[in-house]
Amino acid sequence: MNRRNTRALKLTSLGLVGFHFLAVVLHSAAHEVLKVKATPAQLAFIIPVIIVGPVVAGFVLLKFEKAGAALLLASMLGSFVFGLYYHFIADTIDHVAHVARLQPEFWSAMFRVTAYLLAASEAAGAVVAWMLTARRSQPFKEYATGTDF
C-alpha cells in the first residue's frame, strides 16, 4: 500500500471518528430525554470504549499510525458488539423496538436512527482500522527512492 492509500485510510478513519462522535452525542441526548438510563456497569464500558476510545485513537493515529489504528480497531469493535447486543438483540428498554413506543416521538426516532448510524460507523471504523493495522510497513528503499507515490 502506498502513502497515498495510507493517507486516504487515515482521513477516512478520522472522518468516521468525527461522525461516530456526533452520533454518540445525539444518541446520548435521546437516552437522556427518553429516560433510558445505562447502568453503572454499562457506563464503565460506554465512557472509555465508546466515547473516549475512538477520539483518543484518532489523535494517536496522527502520530503513531499502528498504535492509533489498533486502538481504533479495538474501540470500534467493542462499541459495535455492545451496541449490537443492547440495541438489537437483548430484550431491554435499550432495544430499538422498545424505544419506538416511547415519547416524545422525535427523540424516539432520533434514538433509533442514531443506533443504526452508530452500528454502521463502528463497523466501517473497524474495517478501516483493520486495513491500517494489517498493511505492511514500506521498506526503507521505497522511502529513499520515492517510488511509493
JOBEL-V300364 format. One record per residue. RES is the residue in three letters. OMEGA is omega in whole degrees, -180 to 180 (* if undefined). Layout:
# JOBEL-V300364
res->RES omega->OMEGA
res->RES omega->OMEGA
This chain:
# JOBEL-V300364
res->MET omega->-178
res->ASN omega->-177
res->ARG omega->-180
res->ARG omega->178
res->ASN omega->179
res->THR omega->178
res->ARG omega->179
res->ALA omega->178
res->LEU omega->178
res->LYS omega->179
res->LEU omega->176
res->THR omega->178
res->SER omega->-179
res->LEU omega->176
res->GLY omega->178
res->LEU omega->177
res->VAL omega->179
res->GLY omega->179
res->PHE omega->180
res->HIS omega->-180
res->PHE omega->178
res->LEU omega->179
res->ALA omega->178
res->VAL omega->-180
res->VAL omega->-180
res->LEU omega->179
res->HIS omega->178
res->SER omega->177
res->ALA omega->178
res->ALA omega->176
res->HIS omega->-177
res->GLU omega->-178
res->VAL omega->-177
res->LEU omega->-180
res->LYS omega->174
res->VAL omega->-172
res->LYS omega->174
res->ALA omega->176
res->THR omega->175
res->PRO omega->178
res->ALA omega->178
res->GLN omega->178
res->LEU omega->178
res->ALA omega->175
res->PHE omega->-175
res->ILE omega->-174
res->ILE omega->-178
res->PRO omega->-173
res->VAL omega->-174
res->ILE omega->-176
res->ILE omega->-173
res->VAL omega->-174
res->GLY omega->-179
res->PRO omega->180
res->VAL omega->178
res->VAL omega->179
res->ALA omega->178
res->GLY omega->178
res->PHE omega->180
res->VAL omega->-179
res->LEU omega->-180
res->LEU omega->-176
res->LYS omega->-176
res->PHE omega->-170
res->GLU omega->-175
res->LYS omega->-180
res->ALA omega->179
res->GLY omega->179
res->ALA omega->179
res->ALA omega->178
res->LEU omega->178
res->LEU omega->179
res->LEU omega->-179
res->ALA omega->-177
res->SER omega->-180
res->MET omega->177
res->LEU omega->178
res->GLY omega->178
res->SER omega->-179
res->PHE omega->-179
res->VAL omega->179
res->PHE omega->-179
res->GLY omega->178
res->LEU omega->-179
res->TYR omega->-173
res->TYR omega->-177
res->HIS omega->-172
res->PHE omega->-176
res->ILE omega->-175
res->ALA omega->179
res->ASP omega->-179
res->THR omega->177
res->ILE omega->-179
res->ASP omega->-180
res->HIS omega->-177
res->VAL omega->179
res->ALA omega->178
res->HIS omega->-180
res->VAL omega->-180
res->ALA omega->-178
res->ARG omega->-176
res->LEU omega->178
res->GLN omega->2
res->PRO omega->-175
res->GLU omega->179
res->PHE omega->-177
res->TRP omega->174
res->SER omega->177
res->ALA omega->178
res->MET omega->179
res->PHE omega->-177
res->ARG omega->-179
res->VAL omega->-179
res->THR omega->175
res->ALA omega->177
res->TYR omega->179
res->LEU omega->177
res->LEU omega->180
res->ALA omega->-180
res->ALA omega->-179
res->SER omega->179
res->GLU omega->177
res->ALA omega->179
res->ALA omega->178
res->GLY omega->178
res->ALA omega->180
res->VAL omega->-179
res->VAL omega->178
res->ALA omega->178
res->TRP omega->179
res->MET omega->178
res->LEU omega->-179
res->THR omega->-176
res->ALA omega->-177
res->ARG omega->179
res->ARG omega->172
res->SER omega->-179
res->GLN omega->177
res->PRO omega->-180
res->PHE omega->-178
res->LYS omega->179
res->GLU omega->177
res->TYR omega->-176
res->ALA omega->-177
res->THR omega->-180
res->GLY omega->-177
res->THR omega->-177
res->ASP omega->180
res->PHE omega->*
